[in-house]
Amino acid sequence: MLFWLFILPFLSWAVIRLGGWERGPVVQLFAFTPYVAAAAWLPAILALATRRWTVGAVAVIVALALAAAVLPRAIPNRDKGPRLGVQLTVMTSNMLFGKADATAIVKLVSEHDVAVLAVQEFTTEGKQALADAGLGALLPYSSLADEPGADGSGLYSRYPITSAGANRNGGGFMQAYGTLQIPEAGPVVVESAHPLAPYARSVLGQWREDLLAEPRADKSGTPVILLGDFNATLDHAPMRELIASGYRDAADVTGKGLIGTWGPYDGNPIPPVTIDHVLVDERIGVRGTSVHAIPRSDHRAIIAELTVPAS
């Protein structure tokens, strides 16, 4: 009986995860599903080691189910999209109320030949810090919506931006957007995403609405790149639904999808989770991704090397 009680939480987690049924307080917990998937092997090993074959078989099935949901993110996918086209490197960075180290951000832009930078929690002070660090010389075009606190958003680009603007989502965060005019390539829409965080039960409905309100991929329209702090992992059903509309998660398809991008939080010993993403239209190829720590920010930056359709 003790072994069945040990397995029950993992079994419940697997059923909820595979069914996409996370609700209420478990929404926050489900960001830690990769850690639960690793821990699920412990009861399986103990049960088999003590020759409790029935409970051991169930435990192995549960562990395999969770592994099937999580492990592919650590394995490069053969289908990374088109290989031919124009190379474009993009980056996203949450600036933590504008206090992130602007010099470190600009250094990454320079060293990795980043052509598009999306920033969240973008304040007027953060904008000035990026300017003082020399970002304008590297990325002279922009679509900026700096605001106090965590609400601001911005896009910087090496290439001209048309139809620039910013929308405020239901959670109150700005999302800067614009259409890139890349030489020898067709237009590409880019948006700095920042849905509301599921920080309390009272906001879970708005968190879900914000994710589901993000621009869907439309094969008949202009290719879209969504990048930013999505406040959701691939273990959250609304995030998977958004991707299923016609996106690829760049880190997922390159085997970097289990690298944590947020945390530890205020120095607390809580393991990091992957809530920052670069989502690309399936017509855009992914060549590589990397994750980088940014001083004075609780988020890591993501850099993705992409291939966009030629004109």
N, C-alpha and C positions, 0 to 999 in steps of 0.2 A: 504493500500500500504506500509505503514511504516513497518508493521510486515513482509510482504513478503521480503522487503529489508533486514530486520534483519535476516531472515532465509537463504537467498540466499548463504552467505559464508559457512554456515554449510552444506547446500545441496551440494554445489560444492565440499567441502572437502570430504564428504561421497562418492560421485560418483568417485572422483579421487582415494581415498583410496581403495574402493572396486574393482575398475577396475585395480589397480596397474599402474596408468598412471602418477605418479608424474614425472615431468620433470623440468628442469631449476631451478630457484630460490626456487621453492616450495619443492625441495628435502630436503634442510636443515629444512624448516618449518615442514615437516612431521614427524620429530623426536618428535615434541610436540603434536602429535595426541591424546595421552591420556588426555591432558589438554583440548583440543578442544572438545573431547567426553564428558567431564564433563560439559563444558560450554554450550553444545548444548541443555541441558535440560532447560536453562533459557528462551529462546524464547518459548519453548513448554509450560512451566508453565504459562508464562505471557499471551500467546494467549488463553489458556484454561480458565484462571482466568477471562479474559475479554469477554469470550463467543464467541470468534472468532473461530468457530468450524472447518471450513475448513482449515484455516491456522494452527490451533492447531493440527489437525490430521496429516498434512504434517510434522510439526515440531516434533511430537512424532515419526513418522516413521524415520525421519532423526536421531534423538537422539538414537533410538533403533538400527539403522544400525551401527552407530559409536560404541555404547556400545557392540554390538555383535563382533566387530572387536577387541576391547580392553579388555573388562571385563574378558574373559577367562584366561588371564594372571594372574589374582589375585585369581583364583580358582584352587586348586590342582586337577590335572588330575588323573583319575583312572588308566590310562595306563601310568605307569612310567617305563615300561620295565621289564625285568627279575628280579626276587627277589633272585634267587639262583645263586651263583657264588662267586667270590673273591672280597672282598671289596677294593675299591681304592678311596682315597680322593685327589682331584686335586684343584689347585688354580691358578688364573691368576691375574696379577697386572701390570698396566702401571706405570712405574717409573718416568715419566715426566722428560725427559732428564737425567735420572740417579740420580735425586736429592731426590727421595722419601726416607722416613725414613726406612733404611735397618733393623734396630733393630725391628721396628714394624712388618715388613714383616716376619722376622725370628721368631718372637714371635707367630704370627698367624700360621706359619708352625708347630711349636712345639705344641702349645695348641690344634690344630685341627687335629693333626696326618696326616698332608698333606704329600703325597708320591710323588707328581709331582707338580712342580711350573713352570708356564710360565710367562715370563716377556717381556714387550715391552718398547720401548724408553730406551733401555738397553745400557749404556755406559761403558767404561773401569772403570770410577770412580764408577759407580753403582755396577759393578762386584766386585771391591775391597771392597766396603762398605758391600756388602752381605757376602763376605769372612770374613771380620773383625768381623761381627756380629755372626759368627759361623754357617753359612748355610751349609758349607761343611761337618760338622759332622752329620747333619741331612739328607742331600741329596747329597751324594758323587759323583754321576754320573751326567754328563751334556753334553749338546750340545749347544755351545755358539757362538754367532755372535755379539759381542759388537762393536758398532760404535759410532762416535760422534753424538751429536744431538738426533734426534728422530728415527734414522734409525735402531738401533740395536735390537736384539731379543735373547732370551735365554730360555733354558729348563734345569731344575734341577730335579733329580730323586733319590729316595731311591733305585731303582732297576737298574740293568745294562741297558744301552742303546746301541743298535746296529743300524747300517745304519744311524748314526748321520750325520747331515749336516744342511745347511741353503740355502734357495733360496731368491733371491731378486725379489719382485713382480714388476709389471709395475709402481707402484707409487713410487718405490725406497726404500721401507721398506724391511728389512730382515725378514724371517720367519724361525726360528729354528725348526728342526723336529728330530724325532728319533723313533725307535721301542723299546717299553718297553718289557723287559723279566721279567715278574712277576711270582714268584713261584706259582705253582699249577694253573696257568692261561695260556691261549694262548697268543700269541703276540698281542700287541696293538700299533698302530701308533698314536703318539701325535704330534701336530704342534701348535706353537705359532703364532696365526693369527694377522695380522695388515694391512688390506687394507688401501688404501689412503682415507683421509677424503674428503668429498664433500665441501671443504671450498670456492670454487669459481666456477662459471659457466663453466670456461674453463677446469676444471678437472673432471667434472661430468662423462664424458665418461670413463676416466680411473678408477674412483671410481667404476663404474658399472662393468668394466672389471675385476678389482681386486677381487670383491666379487664373480663374476661368475667363476673366475679362481681358487678359493679355492678348495681343494680336495673334490670331491664328495664321498658320502657314497656308498660303493659297497658291496652288500650282498654276493657276491662271493669272496671277498677279505678279507684282514685283517681289523678288526674293527678299526675305526678312532675316535679320540677325537680332535676336534678343539676348542681351547680356547684362548681368547685374546680380544683385542680392535678391534672390527669389523667396527667401525665408521658408524654403521647402526643400526636401531631398527627393530622390527618386523613389523613396519608400512612402511618399504621400500620393494618394490617388489623383488629386487635382493636378499635380505636377506631371504625372504620367499621362494624364488626359491631354494636357497642353502639348506635350511632346508628340503624342500620337496624331495630332492634327497635321503633321508633316515636317517635324523638326528632328535634328540629331542633337544630342548633348555631346559637346566636343570632348569633354573629359571622359565620358562614358565610352565612346567609340575608340578612344586611344589608350584605354586601359588605365586611366588616371582617375577614374570616377569614385574611388574610395579615399582619396586624399582629402582630409578635413580642411575646410576653408573658413570656419568660424569657431573661435574658442582657443584656449581656455578663456573663461569669462571672469573678468576682474580678478584674475589670479586663482580662481577656484579650481580644484583638481577634477574638472569635468572634461571628458574626452571631446575632441573637436568633431564637428559634423559638417557635411557638405551641402551648404545652402546657397552658395554662389555658383552660377552656371553661365556657360556660353551656349545658347541654342541657335542652331543654324538651319535654315531651309534645306531640305533634302537635295536641292539643286546645287548646293554649295558643298565643296569637299573640305575635309578636315585632314591636315597633314601632321599636326602635333599640338600638344598642350603642355603647359607647365604651371606650377603654383608657387607663389613667392610671398614670403612674409614682408609686411610693411610696418616699420616702426610706428608706434603710437596709434595703431588701428587694431581692432579685435578681429578683423577679417584679413584673409590672405587675398592677394591679387591673382587673377587667372589670365594667362596669355594663351591665345589660340591662333595657330597658323592655319589659314584657310585658303581655299581656291574658289574664286567666284567666277561665274560664267563670263566668257569673253563676249564682246559685242559682236 
